[in-house]
């Protein structure tokens, strides 16, 4: 049997390796302990500045911080190497307590370096700060209401027009330092860029605060009552609509022998498509052709629905009606009678004759004799009437067609109890 060498027996011994492990642990412990006791300095750049107590300053004292001269600082810390050497700038915060400030002023305030939670602050020292203080403005907090204005940046479909944009809300309340608010004149909205619209268009969008010269204002220190507004562009259809009159034919005059002239002939309207789609003509009046001999002229106000816009701007139209191809002739009518006299009354016709103008073609007028003309007064509406009256008489022309009386034919009568 081959014998092991003395060194081989030692290396194979469990006791040997236990002793070696124990000695290694003691050496590592001594090394770590030495590192723990070693003091180390480290410089941290870009440490974030944070203000504490801004809500207290704003809510209880109506003050706000502006014009912070720096957002980061540089600090140098000293402490155990294993701690200071393992930290980065993002682990630190330079804090300033502003809750105790009481008046609006430009001030310079010191800060302290806040370490990560759980770290023993007693073994870390701040040995250098650059800058040593932070400067800022303490300003009076104020509020202001400004109008919302804006413009549409798209395009309109043919035969469309747009009204002034509508914004909801119509005003924005802004809150911030008085110095920042004094330059703000209005809130400006732009919307619809690249859009072509044929009906009313709405969108929720943001806005910019502008000064009186139309230049943007900084919103950094300003709070707004709404972050967006609803911008609406009302769209109206455009349509040319004719103007005209209706006729009541009579006394030989019809549409066929009547000339109508309306000035202007059309007007341009803008409105909702639902209203304009069925509107082809605006009727100014109904004209009775028996009310005049040959020519009628009148000026009318153009009637429009309140929801329509008159883009032409003309509010009145002149109407001329001319009857062509007909003549008039005057006759003295003596054949006068009354019908439907009230019960229990007697009617005396005081007019011995009345003058009547008859219109028709020259050929038809030649056929008329005075004895062919009758004036009849209908007393249906005089049921309880007693006394003297001058009612209209209806003129009948026997034996001749396509002719008739024009104008009024009044008869003087007296109604008395029987």
C-alpha positions, 0 to 999 in steps of 0.5 A: 500500500502506497503511503501519502506524503505529509503535505498531501495529508495536510491538504486533504485535511478538513481542519486545514481548510477550516483554519484557512477559511477562518484566516481569510474571513478575518483578513476581509473583516480587517480590510472592510473595517479599514475602508469603513474608517477611511474618510472620503471626499466627493464633489457632486455636480448638478444637484437639484434645487427644491423649494419646500413650503410653496403651498403654505406661501401661496395659500396663507400669504398669497405669495409665489416664488419666481425668477429662481436664478439656478435650478442646480448647485454643486456640493462637496461631501465628506464621509466614509468612503463606502458611503460617499463614494457610492452616491451620485448627484441624483441621490441628493437634493438642495432644499430651501424652506420658503414657508417662513417668508412674509413679503414680496421682495428679491431675496437670497436664501441658504439651502441644506443638502438632503441625503437619501432616506435611511442614511446616517446624517451624522457621519456625512458632512457638507464641506463646500456649496457652490453657490452658497445661496440661491436667489429668487423673487418673492412676488405677490400672487394675483388673478386676471380674466382674459378673453379667448380669441382665435382664428381658423386655419383651414378652408371652406367648401364652395358656397359656404361662409363662416361666422366669427369663431365661438370659444367655450369658455369665452374667458380664461382666469389666469393666476400668478405673479402680478409682474407676469400677469400685467403683460397678458392681454388675451388667450389665442387659439388656432384650430382647423389647420389643413381641414376643409369644412362644409358644416360647423366645425368644433374641436378641443384645443390648447391656447397661448397667452398673448400681450397687446402686441400679439406676442406670446407671453411666458406661462411658466409661473402662471396657472390657468382655469382651463387647459383647453377650450372648445373652438367652434366655427359656425358654417353657413350655406350661401345661396342666391334667392330670387325676389318676387310677388304673387298676383291676383288676376282680374279685370282682364289682367293675367300673368300673361299680359303683366310685366313684373320688374323687381329691383334687385332681382336676387339677394345673396343669403347665408344660413343653415342648409335646412332653411335655404335648401327649400327657399327658391323665392322670397315673396314680397307681397300679393298684388291685386291686379284690379287695384290699379289701371295699368302701372303699379310701383311700390317699395317693400322691405325684404322679409327674412328669417332671423336665422338668415344673413343678408350678405348683399346688404340690400334691405328693400326692393322696388316692384313695378307691375305693368299691364300691357295690351289692355286699355281702360274706359270710364263708364257712368253706372246707374244700375245700382242694387243691394242684396242681403239687406238686414231683416226688418230694414229698408235700404235707400240707395242715395247714389244716383250713379257711380263712375266705374273704370273698365279694363280690357282689350280695345275690341272688348271695350267697344262691345260694352254699353252702360246698360250692360254694367251693374253695381251690386252692394252685398249687405251680408255684413251689415246685419245690425247696422242702421244709418248711412254707409258707403260700402263697396259695390261689385261691378258686373258686366253682362255679355262681355268676357275678359273685362272687369272694373278696376279700383274701388266703386263705392255707393252711398246708402242708408239703412233704416228700420222698416 
